[in-house]
């Protein structure tokens, strides 16, 4: 007698063009690190944010308080910066082996996916990364699909004319009327969703949710 088994594979739902990572996974990552990393857009600025509703680590023993070791603190900060910018361990290790702390922050802040978020075209860095990888963003009139592309002074960043009509960009123009980008970025055209990098990034203007000094100590071991 033969037995037959049916295997059901659940595919994540999609919203528009993008595959959505389950909300709980993103929120658990933030809770595990004990820091709001703004992995979700509007939700992170609302009372619905997981780090506000459940300000403790996930799991059965999440409410227990424990003091991490020095290595544990360094590891946590490394994980924070990885999640914040969407970096692999290899990418981060290369940065710390080649650049100074100041140049590392400039390199990270001037990534194209980060600039798309900072200039207001995307609601979060993750959405900015998706916009770039899906071909919605142009630099100096040419489509760029590499999120890590380094934006230089004088580069003009814009949303493709064909993409501006897409549902994912609905309401962006209205939202930008009350939006102020960092001093080193400027919006040159609201209707065309176009902006420009006018200076080197200034990391002192923003309070980062990680300690880059501890990350440097982790990679200097």
C-alpha positions as CSV (number, residue, x, y, z in Angstrom):
1,X,0.0,0.0,0.0
2,X,1.4,3.4,-1.0
3,X,1.1,6.5,1.1
4,X,0.6,9.9,-0.4
5,X,1.6,13.2,1.3
6,X,0.6,16.7,0.4
7,X,3.1,19.5,1.2
8,X,1.8,23.0,1.3
9,X,4.2,25.8,0.8
10,X,3.1,29.2,2.1
11,X,4.4,32.1,0.0
12,X,4.8,35.5,1.6
13,X,2.1,37.9,0.5
14,X,3.2,40.8,-1.7
15,X,2.2,44.4,-1.7
16,X,2.4,46.1,-5.1
17,X,5.7,45.0,-6.6
18,X,7.5,44.1,-3.4
19,X,7.7,41.0,-1.4
20,X,7.0,41.9,2.2
21,X,9.1,40.4,5.0
22,X,6.7,39.3,7.8
23,X,6.2,42.1,10.3
24,X,7.0,40.0,13.3
25,X,10.5,39.2,12.0
26,X,11.5,42.8,11.7
27,X,10.0,43.7,15.0
28,X,11.7,40.8,16.8
29,X,15.0,41.9,15.5
30,X,14.5,45.3,17.0
31,X,13.3,44.0,20.3
32,X,16.2,41.5,20.5
33,X,18.7,44.4,20.1
34,X,16.7,46.7,22.4
35,X,16.8,49.6,20.0
36,X,14.4,51.2,17.6
37,X,16.1,50.8,14.2
38,X,13.2,52.2,12.1
39,X,13.0,49.0,10.0
40,X,9.3,49.8,9.3
41,X,8.2,53.2,8.0
42,X,5.3,55.0,9.8
43,X,4.8,52.2,12.3
44,X,8.1,52.9,14.0
45,X,6.9,56.5,14.8
46,X,3.6,55.4,16.3
47,X,2.4,53.7,19.5
48,X,2.1,50.5,17.5
49,X,5.9,50.1,17.4
50,X,6.9,46.8,18.9
51,X,9.7,48.4,21.0
52,X,7.1,50.5,22.7
53,X,4.4,47.9,23.2
54,X,6.9,45.2,24.3
55,X,10.0,46.8,25.6
56,X,11.8,43.6,26.3
57,X,13.5,40.8,24.3
58,X,11.3,38.2,22.5
59,X,11.1,34.7,23.9
60,X,10.1,33.0,27.1
61,X,12.9,34.6,29.1
62,X,12.8,38.0,27.3
63,X,11.8,39.9,30.5
64,X,14.9,38.7,32.4
65,X,17.5,41.4,32.6
66,X,21.1,40.4,32.0
67,X,24.3,42.4,31.6
68,X,26.1,41.6,28.3
69,X,29.8,41.1,28.3
70,X,32.1,43.6,26.5
71,X,32.2,41.3,23.5
72,X,28.4,40.9,23.7
73,X,28.0,44.7,23.5
74,X,30.3,44.9,20.6
75,X,28.4,42.2,18.8
76,X,25.1,43.9,19.4
77,X,26.3,47.2,18.0
78,X,27.6,45.4,14.9
79,X,24.2,43.7,14.4
80,X,22.5,47.1,14.8
81,X,24.6,48.8,12.1
82,X,24.1,45.8,9.8
83,X,20.3,45.9,10.1
84,X,20.2,49.7,9.9
85,X,22.0,49.8,6.6
86,X,21.2,46.3,5.3
87,X,24.8,45.2,5.2
88,X,26.4,41.8,5.2
89,X,29.2,41.0,7.6
90,X,31.7,40.9,4.7
91,X,30.7,44.4,3.5
92,X,31.0,45.8,7.0
93,X,34.3,44.1,7.7
94,X,35.7,45.6,4.4
95,X,34.7,49.1,5.4
96,X,36.4,48.9,8.8
97,X,39.5,47.5,7.4
98,X,39.9,50.2,4.7
99,X,38.4,53.4,6.1
100,X,38.4,55.7,9.2
101,X,35.3,56.0,11.4
102,X,34.4,59.4,9.8
103,X,34.8,58.1,6.2
104,X,32.8,54.9,7.1
105,X,29.8,57.1,8.1
106,X,30.1,59.2,5.0
107,X,30.3,56.1,2.9
108,X,27.2,54.6,4.6
109,X,25.1,57.8,4.6
110,X,25.8,58.4,0.9
111,X,24.7,55.0,-0.3
112,X,22.0,55.5,-2.9
113,X,19.3,53.6,-0.9
114,X,20.0,55.7,2.1
115,X,19.9,59.0,0.1
116,X,16.5,58.0,-1.4
117,X,15.2,57.7,2.1
118,X,16.9,60.9,3.5
119,X,15.7,63.0,0.6
120,X,12.1,61.9,1.3
121,X,11.3,59.7,-1.7
122,X,10.9,56.6,0.5
123,X,9.3,56.1,3.9
124,X,12.1,54.0,5.3
125,X,15.6,52.9,4.3
126,X,14.4,49.4,3.5
127,X,11.8,50.8,1.1
128,X,14.5,53.0,-0.4
129,X,16.5,49.9,-1.0
130,X,13.6,48.3,-2.8
131,X,13.0,51.3,-4.9
132,X,16.6,51.3,-6.1
133,X,16.8,47.5,-6.7
134,X,13.5,47.5,-8.7
135,X,14.8,50.2,-11.0
136,X,12.7,53.2,-9.9
137,X,15.6,55.5,-9.2
138,X,17.9,57.4,-11.6
139,X,21.2,59.2,-10.9
140,X,22.1,61.9,-13.4
141,X,19.4,60.7,-15.8
142,X,20.5,57.0,-15.8
143,X,18.8,54.2,-14.0
144,X,20.8,52.7,-11.1
145,X,19.8,49.4,-9.5
146,X,22.7,49.1,-7.0
147,X,21.6,50.2,-3.5
148,X,25.3,50.6,-2.4
149,X,26.0,53.1,-5.2
150,X,28.0,56.0,-3.7
151,X,26.3,59.3,-4.3
152,X,28.7,62.2,-4.9
153,X,28.5,65.9,-4.8
154,X,26.6,67.2,-7.8
155,X,24.7,63.9,-8.4
156,X,21.1,64.4,-9.3
157,X,18.7,61.7,-7.8
158,X,15.3,61.3,-9.3
159,X,12.4,58.9,-9.7
160,X,11.9,57.6,-13.2
161,X,9.0,59.3,-15.0
162,X,7.3,56.0,-15.6
163,X,7.6,55.1,-11.9
164,X,6.1,58.4,-10.7
165,X,2.7,57.3,-11.8
166,X,2.9,54.0,-9.9
167,X,0.8,53.5,-6.8
168,X,3.8,53.2,-4.6
169,X,4.6,56.9,-5.1
170,X,1.1,58.2,-4.5
171,X,1.1,61.0,-1.9
172,X,4.9,61.5,-2.0
173,X,4.7,64.9,-3.6
174,X,2.2,66.1,-1.0
175,X,4.3,64.7,1.9
176,X,7.5,66.4,0.6
177,X,5.8,69.9,1.0
178,X,6.4,69.7,4.7
179,X,9.6,67.6,4.5
180,X,13.1,69.0,5.2
181,X,16.1,66.8,4.0
182,X,19.5,67.0,5.6
183,X,21.6,70.1,4.7
184,X,23.8,68.2,2.3
185,X,20.7,67.2,0.2
186,X,18.2,69.4,-1.5
187,X,15.0,68.8,-3.4
188,X,15.1,70.6,-6.7
189,X,11.7,69.6,-8.1
190,X,8.7,68.3,-6.3
191,X,6.7,67.5,-9.3
192,X,9.5,65.5,-10.9
193,X,10.6,64.0,-7.6
194,X,14.2,65.2,-8.2
195,X,16.9,66.2,-5.7
196,X,20.7,66.8,-5.6
197,X,23.6,66.1,-3.4
198,X,25.2,69.5,-2.7
199,X,27.8,68.6,-0.1
200,X,29.4,65.7,1.8
201,X,27.2,64.1,4.4
202,X,27.3,65.5,7.9
203,X,26.8,62.6,10.3
204,X,26.9,64.9,13.4
205,X,23.4,66.1,12.5
206,X,21.8,62.7,13.3
207,X,21.7,60.6,16.4
208,X,22.5,57.1,15.3
209,X,21.0,54.1,17.1
210,X,24.4,52.4,17.4
211,X,27.9,53.0,18.7
212,X,30.3,52.9,15.8
213,X,33.3,52.9,18.3
214,X,32.2,49.5,19.7
215,X,31.8,48.2,16.1
216,X,35.3,49.3,15.4
217,X,36.5,47.5,18.5
218,X,34.7,44.3,17.4
219,X,36.6,44.3,14.1
220,X,39.9,45.2,15.6
221,X,40.1,42.1,17.8
